[in-house]
Amino acid sequence: MEYRVLRLAHKRCEIQIEGLVQYDIYSEVPDIVKITKEFKVIKGKKAFDFIGLCDPWNIAISENVKNLLESNGITGWKAYPIDVIGVDVKYFLFEITGKAGMKCEYDSDGDFVHGTLAVEEETWDGSDIFYVGNTGHIICTEKIRTLLESKKITNVIFDGLETC
């Protein structure tokens, strides 16, 4: 199976949002939704299909992406509606629920060797989109890459695992 790392493309002028209520930036999406459903734009002017929050872990997807994933039976995710003040696009916090273990190489100090990350197939839950190990890397199948690229979804890129 071929896997891809799904990342924000960080396009020029993209909006980035933060919650109106402060929250633990290391919490998972459902905890954020309990705290706040209202977000404000903190930088940028352009609303793309994928946008970043002011934390390193969470992203939001447009209603267009949500509908596309649902209508194509994509597994391994949930979405929670949010309001982004002053933005006409409807957004959802994007929670990755799929999981797989990871394989990698370690150096003599026990540190992860960059570029050696691999999906541990025997622990993969079969989801189309998932986290690998506890890395925070969003991994997806080729099915997702093909789908999103064919529909010209904005502000998302797909890298090979060797980038991790």
Number of C-alpha atoms within 10 A of each C-alpha: 6 10 20 22 22 21 16 15 15 16 14 10 12 18 21 23 22 19 21 15 11 10 16 10 14 11 12 13 20 14 11 20 16 9 14 16 17 16 19 17 19 13 13 13 13 13 20 20 20 25 26 22 20 15 15 10 16 20 21 26 22 22 16 14 19 21 10 16 16 12 9 11 9 16 17 18 17 16 17 17 17 17 17 20 12 9 15 9 14 16 25 22 25 20 20 21 14 21 22 22 17 19 14 13 14 12 9 8 6 8 9 14 13 14 13 15 20 18 21 14 13 10 13 17 15 15 19 19 27 26 23 24 18 10 11 13 17 18 27 22 18 15 15 21 19 11 15 16 13 9 11 11 18 18 18 19 16 19 14 14 19 12 11 15
